[in-house]
Structures are given as structure tokens and as C-alpha cells.
Amino acid sequence: MSFRIIELFNTVDYLIIIFLTLFLYLFRFYYNYFTRPNPLPGPLPLPFELESRYFDGNFKNLAADLYQKYGYICEIRLGGYRRIFLSKPDYFENLLSTSKNLALFAKHEYSPDTQGGFGRGMFLNNNYESWKINKYFLLQSISTPGFNEEAIKHTNELFEELDGYWNLLKKSCNDDWFEIDFLSWISRFMTDNISIIATGERGCSMASYYNTFNSDKSNLESSLRDDSKLYNSDKFTRALMTYMRGAILIHVIHPFLRRYVPYFKNKVNVILESRDYILKTLNNMIEERKLDFKNNPQKLKSKHDLLTILITTNNDAKSKMSESLTDEEIRTLLCDNFMAGSDTSSNTLCYVIYYICHNPHVKQKMIDETDSVFPNGNNSSETLRITSDHLVKLKYCESIIKETFRMTPVQPVSKRMASAECKVAGYTWPAKTIFQLNYASIHMNEIYWTNPNVFDPDRFYLQDDLSKLNDDLNNFDNENKTSIHDKDKYSLVIFGGGMRICPGRKLAMINILSFMVLMFKRIIWLFNKVLYLNSKILSRVLLTILLSSLLFMFIVTL
């Protein structure tokens, strides 16, 4: 019967049906928009998720533009969701407080089909009870006495390895100068560093990258000549980078477009293949470590990598019949460490070097401080060994890193999704409301910072209450923020806040500070020129090595 009716339709009838359907969709779309709760200023939304076509993935630029046009609080529809942009520290009070109000326990709108298993640990975990258990085990693991000492030890060792590769490249070069991509090297350095800290497995990303320049492997150690191992390690690194940098696509593209539009579907499939490879690699590591624990538990308890500590701690919890972690949760905690600790640290280090080279007076003060902490040290890699006692004395170096975070925050805009009805910025918001916290604009706001466009580490170094900051190396376990300039305690957000504050913030500072001191203690930097491209530093370094004294001279160019 229905087919007979359809047969009676002519072209005009079909056009009318299409027109009515489109009209009803548009009417419903804009009716919902104009009757939304708490209407705020912002651009008029486009139907069919058309705004996604004009978004380049740069939330920092988007947030800055919205702040300039619409003020401290505004809204935009993006990725199928209404997003409330907040650019005033007062509005962060509830969202970043340590309150246990579960309505403010930040959730993520990632769909289950794209998370894979990444939503079981801490970073993307929307289940408060599961998240709380994961946080407890992670904090117990990274708070053990030997964990941070091992991290510093591995940084020393990996810098020696990096130093060796650069020397080998110099020997193979006929010219006095040769060019290297510093960002590529430091990214692989941080990946190897996180790999050994998180899993106890020695990564070979730097060795693999070195082999792309040198066909003669005779200079490599025998332990690094295993092509299969180098390939797998490099493949894991590339998969990790692909997933992290592609996650934004999953984040802003509507599920319908991801699943059914070929262009978006193909891109998402590449990201998901990388995710699956990451999960498979970590699963194999967990199984091997559990087997090692079963065969020789006492030997394994002497190791201080995150995976080993998680397994031993988890086994103790099981023996006491208390709450424990599943293998999937352990795997996801490892993924969280890789995703949060590699790319972010390497980018921050590039910006640290950029700002130091741009400010000779800052470089000189930093050199003076390192000389006072290492009075007997020199440029020779044979004598300089950093310890935790050294790091806590490097207050000016620490201030440089904090000022770098202020100028170029790792996360310029963060997201919170309300679990239940809550009150933010004087409005009552329903559950599932998404808030975008615009840190970058606040960090550069003259209301909260004197001369915000000037790189000035003294704004942290000269503060009397510096030790009270929750991101100070002496006081990382305290999650309560303290204002350092009598303005607002949320005018500087480095590692987030509230229940979701970064648990690995101390490890991140240790890694960045250790590498920074090792680099500049052995290296004399001469500034040439640095350019920007899309607000990112594309660092290319001209390096010369005076082999007689092992003195390195870098000229940063682009």
C-alpha cells in the first residue's frame, strides 16, 4: 500500500517533502537555540554541524577571539555541543575547587566507541568511584621513595645517550656545522624517558631516529642494533603521537560524521588503529611483568617503574581482600602517563629554550644559579650528575619554567562537563553542560599580571610565599592553590585544579628541570633568530662541537 502511494508522487511532491523536512529541522534547531537556558553572547550556531568546517582545531585562538568579541563569558556551539567559555578566574572557583561535590566532577563527552579502554584510568574516566580507586593507586605508586630518584637517574642516563648520538653525527659530518631538528630529538628523548619511568622498558626512539641519519650502525651499542626492537619502539611512538594529535578530531566531530561520512571516517579509522596498537603493546608488557612477578616477586619489588609498582601494590591489595585494579585499568594508567608526559614536556622544553635565548639576562641569572649549585661541575658529561637535592635549590630555573607555562600554557583551554546540575558564574546549569576554561587569555591579562607580554621569571622568583604554591617542588602534594600576587588564586593555572588536578605534576617539573639544567650546564647558547609558525616553535638547531673540550655551542635558528 505504501509503495503505491509513493508511486503517485511526482518530482514536485518530493521537493516539497524535502523542503518541509529541512524547514522542520531548521525550525527545531533554532527554536532550541533561542529557548536555551541562560542565553549568553556568542556567534549564531550553524545547522548540520557546519561550524566544524571552519574550526582548525586551535582552541587557544578560538578562545582568544571569543574573549575579545564577547567578554568574560560567552558560548559557541561546536562538535554538536553547546560550550560555555569562561575567561575570568572568579568563574573557576567551583570548577577548580577541591570540593567533593560530584556535580563538579569533570566528565568527558567522548563516546565509548572511540575511547577503547582509555576511559578506565584517570584522564577520561567518567565514573567517580572507579576514578577515585585509580587515583589512589597512582598516587601511592609515584609517591614511593625511589620513584622520583629513579626518574632523575634515567634523565641523566638518557641525556648521555642523546649527547652520544649528537657527537656521532658530528663525526660523520665533514662541515664544521650541521643542522638538527631539536623538537624531533627532544620528543623522542621524552618518549624514551616516560617509557622507562612508566614501564621499566628501555625505549629506543632516539636510537631509531639516529639511524635515519646514519646508515652505518657500527657505532651503536649492540643492545641497540636490534632492528625489530627499534622499529616497534618507533612505531609505538608514532602511534602515540597520531592518537594524541588526532584525538581533537574525535573530540569536535559529531558521531554521525565520524561513522558515516567517508572523509571523517577514514581519518578516525587511522586514529583508532593507532589506539589499538598502543593497547596491544601495553597489554603484552603487563602480561610479561605479571609473569616476572610470579616467578621472582622479591626481585621485582626492588624496581621503581610505575608498572612494577602498580602490579606489586595491586597484588598486596588483592591479598588483603581490598579494592584493586584490573589489567585494563593498569594499562589505561600507563596510557595516561604516556599521553600526558611526552608531547607536553617536549613542547614546554622548546619554549623554555626559546625564551631563554630571547632573554640574555635571564640566561645569565640561570647560569649563575647553576654554577652556585654545581660549583665543581663543568661542561664534561663525566662529572655532572643531578640529584633531587640539587633540584630543590634551583629556584630561579624553576621560576623560568613557571613563567614559560604562564606565557605558553600546555593546556591553554581546558574542559569541564558537569555531572549534575551546578552553579557556575552566577548561573544554574543543567547536567552535561560543557565549560571551556580559557587559561591562556587570563595568563596574558593585565588585570592579573604586570606587563604580561614580558617574559619575567622574577615575578615568581621574588615572591616571598613561593613555597606555598602547589606546583613548587617542595610542596607538590598540597592541592590548595595560593595566590602569589594578591589578585586571584586562579589567575595562574599550570596543572589544572580541584579533583582533576594533574597527579604527575611533580614528575613533569623534575623531568623538565633536569633536562634544562643538563643542557645549559654543558652548553653555551648564542642567539641567532627564532620565528613563529602557527603559534608553535619549529626549532632547528645549528650545532658545533669542540671535541677537544666537549664544549657545545648551539645557534637556534628556524
N, C-alpha and C positions, 0 to 999 in steps of 0.2 A: 504493500500500500504506500509506504513512504517513498519507495523508488518511483512509483508512478507520479507522485506529487512532484518529485524533483525533476522528472522528465518534462513536466509542464512549465518549468522555469525557463525564461529566456535570459539573454545577456543583461538586460536592464534589471531584471529581478536579482540576479547575482550581484550586480554592482550595488543595488540598494541594500542587500543583506550585508555586504562588506562595509558599506558606508555606515549603516546602523551599528554594526559591531564595533567599528572604530570609534564612532561617536560615543557609544555607551562606555567603552574603555576609557576614553579621554575624560568623559564626564565624571566617572567614578574616581579616576586618578586625581583630578584637580579638586573634586569635592572633598576627598580625603585630605588633600593638602590644605585647603582653605578652612577646614574644620578641625585641624590638628590641635592637640593640646599645647599650650604655651607657645604660640607663634612667635618666632624670632626673625630678625632681619637676615637676609641671605638671598642668593640667586634663585630665580624661579626654576623649579626642577623640570627636567625633560622626561617625557614618557619613553617607554621601551628601553630604559637604561642608557639613553643616548649620551648622558653626561660622561659615561665611562670612556667614550671615544675621544673625549677632549682632555682626559686626565693622563698625564705622563708618568704617574707613579710617584712623583715627588711631593710627599705630604708637607715637607718643610715650606716649599714655595707656595703651595696651596693655602696653608695656614697663615703665612705671612700676608698673602693677598687678601684673604678674608678679614684678617685683623685690620688691615689698612682701610678696607672699604666699609666694614660693618661694625667694628669696635670689639670690645672685650668678649662679648658672647654673641654667637650667630649660629646659623645652621646651613647645611647643604645636604642634598640627597646624593649618595654615591654608593655604587655597588648594591643597589636595592635597599639601602638602609638610610634612615634619617640620622645624621650625625651632628651632634652639638659641639661646636668648637669653643673652647674656653681659653682665654688669653690673659687671665688675671689670677694672681696667686690666691686671693681670698676664696675663689671658687674651688680651689683644690682641697680645701680643708677636710671635707668629708671624704672625698675620693682618695686622698693620700694619708689619711689619719690611720692610726693603729687600732681603730675601733674594730671590735669583733662583730659589728653589725653585718650580717650576711647579705643584706640588701646591697652593700657596697663591696662585696667580694667580687672582684672584676671577672667577668666572663668574656668568652671569645665567640664570635659568630661563625667561626669556621665550621663547615659541615662535616659530619662524621666520615663521609666517603673520601674526603681529602686529607684527613688527619692521619689515617693509617694507624698509628699507635702513639703518635706524638701527643695526644691529648690525655695520656695516662700519668705523666710525670708531674711537673710543676708549671711549666711555661704556658701550656694551652689547656691545663686541667680545669674543667668547669665544676667538678664535683668537690665540694669543700672538704668533706671527710677524707676522701682519697688524697686530695692535695695536702691536707694537714699531715697525714702519715708520711707522704713523700718528702715534705719539707723537714720533718723531724729526722728522718734517716739521712737526708743530705747534709743537714747541719751537723749531725753527730759525726758524719764521715769527714767533712772538711774542717772540723774543729779539733781533730786529733793532733797531738803534739808534733808528730812527724810530718804531717801533710804539707804545711807551708814551707818547712825546711827542705823537703824533697822538691817542692816546686822551684825554690831558689836554686837548688843544686842542679836541676835539669836545665834551667835557663842558662847557667854558667856553661854547662857542657854543650848545649846546642849552639850557643854563641861561638864556642871554639870550633864547632863543626862548620858553621857559617863562615867564620873567619878563614878556615882552611880552604873552602871552595873558592872564595874570592882570591886568595893567594894563588891557587892553581890556575884560575882564569887569567890572572895577571902574567903568570909564567908562560902561558900559551899564547899571549898577545905580543906581537912584535913592536907595537907602538908604546909610547910612554903612558898613554891614556887609553882607557877603554870604558865603554858605556854599559851600565846595568840598569835594569828596571827595579828600583828599590822596593816599590809596592809589591811586586810579584815575589821577591825574595822574602820580605817580611811576612807576607801572608802565609807562605809555606813554613817559615820559621814558627809562627804562632800555631799553625795546624799541627806540626810535629810536637810542639810544646804541650798543647792541650791533649794530644793523643797519648803521650807518655804519662801525663798527670792523671788523665781520666781512666785510661785502660791499662797502663803499665807496659803497653806495646810500643816499641821504638818505631816511630813513623819514618818514612823515607821520602817525604815530599821534597825536601831540599836536595837530596841526592838525585832524585828523578829529574828535577828541574836543572840541576847542574849537567846532567847527561845530555840535555838538549843542546848544550853549548859545546860539549867536548865528546867527540866520538871515541877518544882513547880513554878507556876505563882503568888503565894500569895504575893510575894514581889513587883510585878509590880503594877503601878498605875492603877486604874480602867479604866482610859481613854485609856490605852494601852492593855487592855485584850480582845479587840475585834479581835478574830482570823481572821475573814473575812477581816478586815481592814489591819491587819498585813500581811496577805497573799497577798492581792492586792498590797500593797506598796512594798513588797519584789519582787513580780512578775514584777512590773513596773521597779524596779532597775535591775533585771536580764535581762529583755527585753532591757533596755537601754544599759547595758554592752554588750549584744550579738550583738546589732546593731552596736555600735561604734567599737567593735573589729572585727566585720565581714565586715565592710564597705571596708576594704582594699581588700578583696576578690572580691567585686563588682568592685573595682577600677582598678584592674590589669587583671582580666579575661575577655577575649573577649566576646561580647554579644552572639555570636553564641554558645560558650561553655556553657555560663550560661543558655541558653534556651533549649539546645537540648542534652547535654551530662549529663547522669543521675547523675554522681558523683558531678559535679559542680552544677547542677540544684537543687539537694536535699539540699546542703549546703546553696545556695542562698535562697531557699524557707524558711528555718528556720530563716534566717536574715529578710526576708520580713514579716514573721508572727510577729516577734518582732516589726518591724516598724509599722505594722497595729495596734498592741495592744497599742503602745505608742500614736499613733494619736487618737485612740478611747478614751483613758483615758483623754488626754488633751482636746478633744472636749467636753467631759462631764463637765470638770472643767469650761470651757469657758461659756457653756450654763448656768450652775448654777450661775456663777458670774454675768452674764448679767441679770439674773432674780433677783438677790440680788440688783443690781444697779437700776433696775426698781422699786423695792418695797421700797428701802431705800437708795436713792442716797447720802444723806448727811453723813450717817454713813460710807458708802463705801469710800467716799473721804478722810476719816481720816486714811485709811490704806495705807501702803507704799510698798506692794509687787508689783512685776513687772506686773503681770496680772491685778491687780486692777488699777494701774496707766495707763496701756495701754488702758484699757476699758474706763476709765474716760476721758483721753486725746483724745481718738478716738471719744468719744461721743461729746466732745466740738468741735472737728474739723468738725463733721457732722452738728452740729447746726450752724456753721459759713459757711457752704457750701464750705469748703475747702477739700483738699485731705485727705483721711482717709484710714484705714486699713480694710481688710476683716478678717473674722474669721479665715480663713485659714492662713493668714499672721501672725496673733497674735499667733496662735498655733505653727507655724514654728519658730517664735522668741523665744517662750518658749523652743522648742526643741533645738534650737541653744544654749541656756543658759545651759540646762542640759548636752548636749554633750560636750560643751567647758569647763564647770566649775566643773564637778565632778571627773572624772578619772584623768584629768590633774593635778588638785590641790592635790589629794591624792598621786599620784606618786611623785610629787615635794616635798611634805612634808616628804615622806620616804627618799628621797635623802638628804634633809636638815638634818634630824636626823642622817643619816649615816655619812655625812661629819663632823658634829659637834662632834660625838662620836669618829671619827678618828683623830680629831684635838683638844686636850685638851686646848691649848692656845686660840683657837677660842671660845670654850665653856666658858672659864673663862672671856674673854672680854665681851661676850654676857651677862653672869650673872652680871658682874659689871655694865653694862649699864641698865639692867632691875632693878637692885637694886637702881640705881640712879633715875630712872623714877618712881619706886614704893617704895619709902623709908619706908613707913609704911606697905607695903604688906608683907605677909608671905605665907607659903605653904597652909594655910587654904583656902578652896574654899568659905568660908563665907565672906572674905574681899576683894579678888581681883576681880575688875571689870574693864575691859579695855574700854576705850573711844577713840574717834578719836584724842583727844588732846594727849593721851599717844602715839598713833601710830606714829604721825609725829615726835616725839622725839627719836624714836628707830632707829637711823640711822645705827648703826652697825648691828643690826638684819636685817634691810632692805638690807644691803650690803651682808650679808650671803646668803640671798635668791637670790640676783642677781648673786653672784658667783656660786651658785648652778645651776641657769639657764644657766650660761656660760658652766659649766662642763657637765651638762646633760640637754640640752635644751628639753623643752616639745615637740617641733616640730623640730627634727634635720634636716629634709629636708622638705621644703615647695614647693608648686607647683603654677605656674602661666601659664595661657593659653591665648595667645594673641587674642584679639577680632578682630584685623585687622593687616595689615602689620605694622611692627615696627622695630626699630633698637636697638639691644642689643649686647653688647660685640664686637662692630665694624662690625657686620654683619646685613644685612637686612633680616628679617624673614617674611615669609608669615603668613596669618591669621591661627589660630588654632595650631600654634607651641606651644609645651608644654615645659616649662622651670622648672627644678628642682633646687631649691636654697639650696646649701649644707652649712647650718649654722654650723653644728657640726664640720666639718673639719676646718672651719675658726676660730671657738672659741678655737681650740686647736693648732693653727698655731703660731709658734714662731715669725713670721714676725710681728704679730699684738699684741702678748701678751708675756710678760716676764714670763718665767717659766710656760707655760700654763698647765702643768700637776700637778701643785701645787695648792691646794685649799687655796686661799689667799683673803679673803674679804677686806683686806686693799687696794687692787687695786681700789676699788670703794669708800671705806670709806674715804680715804685720798685725794680724788680728790677735788680740790677747786670748780670746776664747776659741782659738783654732782647735785645741784638743777636744772640744766638746762636739765638734762636727761628727755626724755619724759615718762619714767617709774618711775619717782620719785613721791612719794605720794602727794607732794605739787604741782605738775605740770603735772598731767595726761591728761589735756585737750589739751596740746600742742603736735601736731603730728610731729613737725620737729625734726629730730634726731640731736644730737650734739656729736661730737667725744669727748671721755673722755681721750684719750691717744695720741693725735696728730698723729694718724695713719690713720684711715679711719672710717667714721661715721657708716658704715655698718659692721664693724668687730664684733659688738655685736648686735644681733637681738633677742629680748626676745618675743615681742608680734607682730611680723610682722612689716609692714610699708606701707606707701602710703595710698591709698583709702581703702585698705582692712585691715588696722591695727585693732587689736582686740579692740572693743569698751568697753569690760568689764575688761580691764587690771587693773584698779584701784580696782575693786571689788575683783579680783583674789589676788592681793597683800594684801588687807585688810584681806581676809579670811586666807591666809597662815600665815601672820604675827601674827594675833590674836591667832590662834591655837598654833603656835610655842611658843609665849610668855606664854600663859596659861599653856602649857605643862611644859616648862622648869622652870617657876617660882615656880611651885609646886613640881617639880620632881628633884631628884639627879640621874644623869646617871653615870653608871660605864661601861666602855667599856670592852667587852669580846672578841668577834670576829665577823666579818662580811664577808660573802663570796658572790661572784657574780655567777649568772647563767644566761647565755644568755643576759648579759648586763643589767639585771634587779635585783633589790633588792628583795629578798624574805625574808621579815622581820619577824622574830619570836622573841617575847619579853618575857623574864622571869621577872615576876613582883612580888614584895613582898610589902605588905602594913603594915606599922607600925600603927595600928589603934589608938594607944594612942595619936599620934601627927599628924595623917593623912599625914604622910610623905611617899612619893612614892619613891621606888628605882627600877630602871629598869636596866637590863643587856641585851643588844642587842646581840642576837646570831642568828645563822642560822643552 
